[in-house]
Amino acid sequence: MEISFYDFQNLHNEEFRKEIKEIIGEIIDNNAFAEGEYNHKFEKDFAKMQGANYCALVGNGTDAIEISLEVLGIGHGDKVGVPGITFYATIEAILNRGATPVYIDINPEDGLICPESTKRMVEAHDLKAIIPVHIYGLPAPIAELEAVCNPKGVKIIEDSAQAQGTFLPSGPVGSTNNMSTFSFYPTKNLAAFGDAGAVLVPSEELYKKIKTIGNHGRGDDAMYGRNSRCDHIQAAVLYKKLEKIEEYNKSRKEVATLYHQNLEGSKVKTLPTKYLQTSSWHLYPVQCESAEVRESLANLLSEKGVSTTPFYAEALSEMTPFKGHEGEDEKAKAFAGRTLCLPISAFTTKEQIEYICNIIKSV
Ligand SMILES: *Cc1c(COP(=O)(O)O)cnc(C)c1O
């Protein structure tokens, strides 16, 4: 059975294609390319879905983090904490600002940032901000991090690129007082036909500042800016896809639950069941005994037609461009390389899950 890692076929089905082609035709007829009504409609509805006051669309998820650091006044000479298990973009944004990353270790159960390590790094390094990541779609322990950071004035930017539809104990990701950044890269749960990103913010002032920076600093409060706009066509695709995101995220939870059930008694370790209802299940990672076991399992699955990915094969601190920064990374290093992500989408079938889990249980 051939099972691909992403399922664009079902996501972009005939009905969706027909509707989106009509909208794109409208945009071409109106010559409204850079920003238009769909940007505003999406900003309003996405903010509502995530329980945020404002949503500011920008060019991509990396810019969303970079611009968030900028509006907080963080740049050259400032230290920013980053967890060791994340996608390159999180640390790139820090380095692009001229700031210095400090590694914060993770919780070995789930790969999320560890509050105790955060406390040690905040105290040892005079951090100006931390960027917890809702990795795989799991909710990071924001309340625990706030308890560490708020009294010391350390800012929190939540990298929510994988967390459209994720729930914290207090509400959806985006509903806190922190800035939350999103990516709508084509493989994310909610995705454009190319690059797009957003920052969810609690105040109109922050919203306006982000929009001004992303549009070359133009406007009433002219300032030094950059180009980080979201194309009207991408905003229209996102607006159209918003109609189905809750239904699709619900399916992902069902897929994750079935995986959990079918993997019981196997040699791989699944994520804690407490996340079954709160994660967006952007990815479905399992932990293998060792890097060697991971590789042989990935090869076996590949021989049987199943695509997997080793997110993340290395901790950030082990990657050539990001070596040599201070911080804690022991648990992140142990976690990386043992993780194998199995195919998950809103359309993964029971038969596919059983096929994959039987292969895993055969070893
Ligand atoms: C996708 C992603 C980003 C941002 O990606 P862009 O490609 O810039 O849109 C940032 N952080 C994480 C954790 C991601 O998965």
The ligand as a Tripos MOL2 file, in Angstrom:
@<TRIPOS>MOLECULE
LIG
   15    15     1     0     0
SMALL
NO_CHARGES

@<TRIPOS>ATOM
      1 C1          7.0570   26.0250    9.5510 C.3       1 LIG1
      2 C2          7.6440   26.5320   10.7820 C.ar      1 LIG1
      3 C3          8.0660   27.8860   10.9270 C.ar      1 LIG1
      4 C4          8.0470   28.9570    9.8740 C.3       1 LIG1
      5 O1          8.1570   28.5710    8.6190 O.3       1 LIG1
      6 P1          8.0820   29.4700    7.3020 P.3       1 LIG1
      7 O2          8.6250   28.4900    6.3150 O.co2     1 LIG1
      8 O3          8.9390   30.6560    7.4670 O.co2     1 LIG1
      9 O4          6.6520   29.8410    7.0670 O.co2     1 LIG1
     10 C5          8.5210   28.2960   12.1740 C.ar      1 LIG1
     11 N1          8.5820   27.4520   13.2130 N.ar      1 LIG1
     12 C6          8.1890   26.1700   13.1240 C.ar      1 LIG1
     13 C7          8.2430   25.3160   14.3580 C.3       1 LIG1
     14 C8          7.7200   25.6500   11.9060 C.ar      1 LIG1
     15 O5          7.3260   24.3780   11.8500 O.3       1 LIG1
@<TRIPOS>BOND
     1     1     2 1
     2     2     3 ar
     3     2    14 ar
     4     3     4 1
     5     3    10 ar
     6     4     5 1
     7     5     6 1
     8     6     7 2
     9     6     8 1
    10     6     9 1
    11    10    11 ar
    12    11    12 ar
    13    12    13 1
    14    12    14 ar
    15    14    15 1
@<TRIPOS>SUBSTRUCTURE
     1 LIG1         1 GROUP 0 **** ****
